[in-house]
Amino acid sequence: MKKPIPTFATDKDAQAFVATADLSQFDLSGGQMVQFELKPKDKAVSLRLPEPMLAAIRERARQAGIPYQRFIRMALEKALATSK
């Protein structure tokens, strides 16, 4: 049986782990696809949201460790990808 991937507090900790660990010993089945922010964004959008919704979005983004605008963009991308 393979070992579970440990949880890391920072990206630096994760990078150090990947640089030194034999990943063939770990269960990678729970991995998720990651999208990198490589392309510049060329259009801005302004939204009006109820304060409780924005607070919830900011909290979920904080838990995910990403800026809230990126969290919103990722949610929109996911909704568009699953609606095909």
OpenMM code with the backbone's topology and positions (N, CA, C; nanometers):
from openmm import Vec3, app, unit

residues = "MET LYS LYS PRO ILE PRO THR PHE ALA THR ASP LYS ASP ALA GLN ALA PHE VAL ALA THR ALA ASP LEU SER GLN PHE ASP LEU SER GLY GLY GLN MET VAL GLN PHE GLU LEU LYS PRO LYS ASP LYS ALA VAL SER LEU ARG LEU PRO GLU PRO MET LEU ALA ALA ILE ARG GLU ARG ALA ARG GLN ALA GLY ILE PRO TYR GLN ARG PHE ILE ARG MET ALA LEU GLU LYS ALA LEU ALA THR SER LYS".split()
positions = [
    Vec3(0.0839, -0.1181, 0.0000),
    Vec3(0.0000, 0.0000, 0.0000),
    Vec3(0.0886, 0.1247, 0.0000),
    Vec3(0.0505, 0.2209, -0.0834),
    Vec3(0.1301, 0.3426, -0.0950),
    Vec3(0.0938, 0.4416, 0.0146),
    Vec3(0.1907, 0.5287, 0.0464),
    Vec3(0.1731, 0.6287, 0.1511),
    Vec3(0.0863, 0.7436, 0.1001),
    Vec3(0.0092, 0.8062, 0.1904),
    Vec3(-0.0651, 0.9268, 0.1492),
    Vec3(0.0299, 1.0456, 0.1365),
    Vec3(-0.0052, 1.1370, 0.0504),
    Vec3(0.0731, 1.2601, 0.0351),
    Vec3(0.0521, 1.3456, 0.1604),
    Vec3(0.1582, 1.3951, 0.2216),
    Vec3(0.1413, 1.4815, 0.3383),
    Vec3(0.0794, 1.6160, 0.3001),
    Vec3(0.0280, 1.6870, 0.3976),
    Vec3(-0.0260, 1.8214, 0.3770),
    Vec3(0.0842, 1.9223, 0.4087),
    Vec3(0.0913, 2.0262, 0.3281),
    Vec3(0.1974, 2.1262, 0.3429),
    Vec3(0.1385, 2.2613, 0.3775),
    Vec3(0.2064, 2.3345, 0.4611),
    Vec3(0.1605, 2.4672, 0.5033),
    Vec3(0.1913, 2.5733, 0.3988),
    Vec3(0.2988, 2.5530, 0.3219),
    Vec3(0.3393, 2.6539, 0.2240),
    Vec3(0.3822, 2.5863, 0.0940),
    Vec3(0.3868, 2.6648, -0.0130),
    Vec3(0.4374, 2.6145, -0.1406),
    Vec3(0.5836, 2.5738, -0.1277),
    Vec3(0.6580, 2.6481, -0.0475),
    Vec3(0.8008, 2.6190, -0.0282),
    Vec3(0.8184, 2.4793, 0.0334),
    Vec3(0.7343, 2.4458, 0.1318),
    Vec3(0.7390, 2.3126, 0.1920),
    Vec3(0.7074, 2.2041, 0.0890),
    Vec3(0.6074, 2.2298, 0.0051),
    Vec3(0.5702, 2.1328, -0.0980),
    Vec3(0.6830, 2.1150, -0.1993),
    Vec3(0.7455, 2.2251, -0.2395),
    Vec3(0.8565, 2.2174, -0.3347),
    Vec3(0.9729, 2.1377, -0.2772),
    Vec3(1.0027, 2.1590, -0.1497),
    Vec3(1.1117, 2.0844, -0.0861),
    Vec3(1.0799, 1.9354, -0.0812),
    Vec3(0.9551, 1.9015, -0.0543),
    Vec3(0.9141, 1.7617, -0.0506),
    Vec3(0.9296, 1.6969, -0.1883),
    Vec3(0.8777, 1.7625, -0.2911),
    Vec3(0.8829, 1.7072, -0.4269),
    Vec3(1.0269, 1.6937, -0.4745),
    Vec3(1.1124, 1.7858, -0.4340),
    Vec3(1.2525, 1.7832, -0.4771),
    Vec3(1.3295, 1.6654, -0.4187),
    Vec3(1.2843, 1.6146, -0.3031),
    Vec3(1.3616, 1.5101, -0.2353),
    Vec3(1.2910, 1.3751, -0.2238),
    Vec3(1.1601, 1.3715, -0.2390),
    Vec3(1.0841, 1.2477, -0.2155),
    Vec3(1.0814, 1.1587, -0.3389),
    Vec3(1.0720, 1.0278, -0.3169),
    Vec3(1.0478, 0.9310, -0.4236),
    Vec3(0.8963, 0.9203, -0.4389),
    Vec3(0.8410, 0.9909, -0.5365),
    Vec3(0.6961, 0.9997, -0.5501),
    Vec3(0.6311, 0.8673, -0.5884),
    Vec3(0.7093, 0.7704, -0.6336),
    Vec3(0.6517, 0.6406, -0.6673),
    Vec3(0.6027, 0.5662, -0.5425),
    Vec3(0.6434, 0.6117, -0.4243),
    Vec3(0.6012, 0.5498, -0.2991),
    Vec3(0.4699, 0.6075, -0.2459),
    Vec3(0.4162, 0.7097, -0.3132),
    Vec3(0.2990, 0.7799, -0.2621),
    Vec3(0.1776, 0.7585, -0.3518),
    Vec3(0.0609, 0.7601, -0.2898),
    Vec3(-0.0664, 0.7464, -0.3610),
    Vec3(-0.1025, 0.8811, -0.4232),
    Vec3(-0.0944, 0.8894, -0.5540),
    Vec3(-0.1221, 1.0137, -0.6257),
    Vec3(-0.2614, 1.0142, -0.6877),
    Vec3(-0.3449, 0.9159, -0.6529),
    Vec3(-0.4764, 0.9032, -0.7159),
    Vec3(-0.5707, 1.0180, -0.6817),
    Vec3(-0.5469, 1.0882, -0.5723),
    Vec3(-0.6343, 1.1985, -0.5340),
    Vec3(-0.5918, 1.3316, -0.5919),
    Vec3(-0.4978, 1.3303, -0.6847),
    Vec3(-0.4480, 1.4551, -0.7433),
    Vec3(-0.5550, 1.5291, -0.8207),
    Vec3(-0.5370, 1.6579, -0.8341),
    Vec3(-0.6298, 1.7426, -0.9073),
    Vec3(-0.5547, 1.8179, -1.0160),
    Vec3(-0.6240, 1.8424, -1.1255),
    Vec3(-0.5677, 1.9199, -1.2338),
    Vec3(-0.5488, 2.0639, -1.1871),
    Vec3(-0.4348, 2.1236, -1.2176),
    Vec3(-0.4046, 2.2598, -1.1762),
    Vec3(-0.3863, 2.3452, -1.3006),
    Vec3(-0.4464, 2.4629, -1.2990),
    Vec3(-0.4277, 2.5564, -1.4085),
    Vec3(-0.3408, 2.6714, -1.3603),
    Vec3(-0.2408, 2.7051, -1.4390),
    Vec3(-0.1528, 2.8154, -1.4037),
    Vec3(-0.1999, 2.9414, -1.4731),
    Vec3(-0.1812, 3.0527, -1.4075),
    Vec3(-0.2196, 3.1829, -1.4605),
    Vec3(-0.1056, 3.2349, -1.5490),
    Vec3(-0.1031, 3.1919, -1.6749),
    Vec3(0.0066, 3.2312, -1.7627),
    Vec3(-0.0304, 3.3449, -1.8570),
    Vec3(-0.1542, 3.3481, -1.9013),
    Vec3(-0.1950, 3.4505, -1.9961),
    Vec3(-0.2401, 3.5752, -1.9227),
    Vec3(-0.2005, 3.6915, -1.9741),
    Vec3(-0.2493, 3.8149, -1.9105),
    Vec3(-0.3999, 3.8285, -1.9342),
    Vec3(-0.4670, 3.8850, -1.8390),
    Vec3(-0.6109, 3.9080, -1.8512),
    Vec3(-0.6292, 4.0438, -1.9169),
    Vec3(-0.7110, 4.0486, -2.0215),
    Vec3(-0.7212, 4.1733, -2.0963),
    Vec3(-0.8566, 4.2429, -2.0834),
    Vec3(-0.9506, 4.1845, -2.0124),
    Vec3(-1.0812, 4.2481, -1.9928),
    Vec3(-1.1165, 4.2467, -1.8447),
    Vec3(-1.1707, 4.3555, -1.7986),
    Vec3(-1.2151, 4.3657, -1.6595),
    Vec3(-1.3671, 4.3600, -1.6558),
    Vec3(-1.4205, 4.2994, -1.5514),
    Vec3(-1.5643, 4.2883, -1.5323),
    Vec3(-1.5962, 4.3392, -1.3924),
    Vec3(-1.7029, 4.4141, -1.3819),
    Vec3(-1.7470, 4.4624, -1.2516),
    Vec3(-1.8787, 4.3926, -1.2169),
    Vec3(-1.8871, 4.3381, -1.0974),
    Vec3(-2.0079, 4.2690, -1.0523),
    Vec3(-2.0581, 4.3317, -0.9239),
    Vec3(-2.1872, 4.3298, -0.9064),
    Vec3(-2.2457, 4.3669, -0.7780),
    Vec3(-2.2925, 4.2369, -0.7146),
    Vec3(-2.2426, 4.2102, -0.5941),
    Vec3(-2.2775, 4.0891, -0.5212),
    Vec3(-2.3296, 4.1268, -0.3833),
    Vec3(-2.4209, 4.0468, -0.3299),
    Vec3(-2.4619, 4.0707, -0.1917),
    Vec3(-2.3415, 4.0528, -0.0985),
    Vec3(-2.3320, 4.1363, 0.0040),
    Vec3(-2.2176, 4.1303, 0.0955),
    Vec3(-2.1962, 3.9906, 0.1542),
    Vec3(-2.3016, 3.9184, 0.1968),
    Vec3(-2.2783, 3.7841, 0.2513),
    Vec3(-2.2167, 3.6878, 0.1482),
    Vec3(-2.2550, 3.7022, 0.0213),
    Vec3(-2.1983, 3.6165, -0.0829),
    Vec3(-2.0501, 3.6486, -0.1024),
    Vec3(-2.0171, 3.7767, -0.1077),
    Vec3(-1.8772, 3.8146, -0.1249),
    Vec3(-1.7942, 3.7686, -0.0056),
    Vec3(-1.8491, 3.7797, 0.1139),
    Vec3(-1.7772, 3.7332, 0.2335),
    Vec3(-1.7530, 3.5833, 0.2253),
    Vec3(-1.8524, 3.5080, 0.1793),
    Vec3(-1.8377, 3.3623, 0.1660),
    Vec3(-1.7338, 3.3281, 0.0595),
    Vec3(-1.7341, 3.4020, -0.0504),
    Vec3(-1.6355, 3.3800, -0.1571),
    Vec3(-1.4954, 3.4078, -0.1050),
    Vec3(-1.4796, 3.5172, -0.0346),
    Vec3(-1.3479, 3.5517, 0.0199),
    Vec3(-1.2995, 3.4460, 0.1190),
    Vec3(-1.3906, 3.3945, 0.1996),
    Vec3(-1.3525, 3.2910, 0.2967),
    Vec3(-1.3121, 3.1621, 0.2262),
    Vec3(-1.3884, 3.1200, 0.1255),
    Vec3(-1.3533, 2.9987, 0.0511),
    Vec3(-1.2200, 3.0162, -0.0209),
    Vec3(-1.1963, 3.1348, -0.0764),
    Vec3(-1.0693, 3.1624, -0.1437),
    Vec3(-0.9549, 3.1577, -0.0432),
    Vec3(-0.9774, 3.2138, 0.0751),
    Vec3(-0.8742, 3.2107, 0.1791),
    Vec3(-0.8422, 3.0670, 0.2181),
    Vec3(-0.9440, 2.9837, 0.2323),
    Vec3(-0.9232, 2.8431, 0.2658),
    Vec3(-0.8458, 2.7703, 0.1563),
    Vec3(-0.8707, 2.8093, 0.0313),
    Vec3(-0.8004, 2.7485, -0.0822),
    Vec3(-0.6607, 2.8079, -0.1009),
    Vec3(-0.6327, 2.9191, -0.0325),
    Vec3(-0.5008, 2.9819, -0.0429),
    Vec3(-0.4791, 3.0596, -0.1709),
    Vec3(-0.5886, 3.1134, -0.2263),
    Vec3(-0.5776, 3.1901, -0.3506),
    Vec3(-0.6522, 3.3226, -0.3358),
    Vec3(-0.6191, 3.4214, -0.4197),
    Vec3(-0.6935, 3.5470, -0.4171),
    Vec3(-0.8399, 3.5249, -0.4561),
    Vec3(-0.9305, 3.6063, -0.4008),
    Vec3(-1.0725, 3.5825, -0.4244),
    Vec3(-1.1131, 3.6036, -0.5698),
    Vec3(-1.0472, 3.6953, -0.6405),
    Vec3(-1.0818, 3.7142, -0.7819),
    Vec3(-1.0422, 3.5920, -0.8640),
    Vec3(-0.9303, 3.5297, -0.8322),
    Vec3(-0.8908, 3.4067, -0.9005),
    Vec3(-0.9900, 3.2943, -0.8678),
    Vec3(-1.0361, 3.2905, -0.7429),
    Vec3(-1.1354, 3.1915, -0.7029),
    Vec3(-1.2625, 3.2063, -0.7871),
    Vec3(-1.3084, 3.3299, -0.8046),
    Vec3(-1.4277, 3.3549, -0.8870),
    Vec3(-1.4027, 3.3118, -1.0308),
    Vec3(-1.2866, 3.3483, -1.0861),
    Vec3(-1.2539, 3.3121, -1.2244),
    Vec3(-1.2496, 3.1608, -1.2416),
    Vec3(-1.1912, 3.0905, -1.1439),
    Vec3(-1.1849, 2.9444, -1.1522),
    Vec3(-1.3246, 2.8830, -1.1436),
    Vec3(-1.4118, 2.9395, -1.0609),
    Vec3(-1.5485, 2.8896, -1.0515),
    Vec3(-1.6214, 2.9086, -1.1847),
    Vec3(-1.6006, 3.0232, -1.2492),
    Vec3(-1.6620, 3.0472, -1.3797),
    Vec3(-1.6066, 2.9509, -1.4853),
    Vec3(-1.4750, 2.9301, -1.4852),
    Vec3(-1.4142, 2.8369, -1.5805),
    Vec3(-1.4687, 2.6964, -1.5613),
    Vec3(-1.4824, 2.6537, -1.4363),
    Vec3(-1.5351, 2.5203, -1.4069),
    Vec3(-1.6797, 2.5086, -1.4530),
    Vec3(-1.7608, 2.6119, -1.4294),
    Vec3(-1.9003, 2.6094, -1.4726),
    Vec3(-1.9102, 2.6004, -1.6253),
    Vec3(-1.8238, 2.6729, -1.6946),
    Vec3(-1.8258, 2.6680, -1.8424),
    Vec3(-1.7780, 2.5323, -1.8941),
    Vec3(-1.6792, 2.4733, -1.8287),
    Vec3(-1.6259, 2.3444, -1.8743),
    Vec3(-1.7278, 2.2317, -1.8537),
    Vec3(-1.8049, 2.2381, -1.7456),
    Vec3(-1.9009, 2.1309, -1.7182),
    Vec3(-2.0320, 2.1500, -1.7933),
    Vec3(-2.0539, 2.2673, -1.8525),
    Vec3(-2.1797, 2.2916, -1.9234),
    Vec3(-2.1735, 2.2507, -2.0698),
    Vec3(-2.0610, 2.1994, -2.1151),
    Vec3(-2.0470, 2.1608, -2.2576),
    Vec3(-2.1239, 2.0345, -2.2870),
] * unit.nanometer
topology = app.Topology()
chain = topology.addChain("A")
for resn in residues:
    res = topology.addResidue(resn, chain)
    for name in ("N", "CA", "C"):
        topology.addAtom(name, app.Element.getBySymbol(name[0]), res)
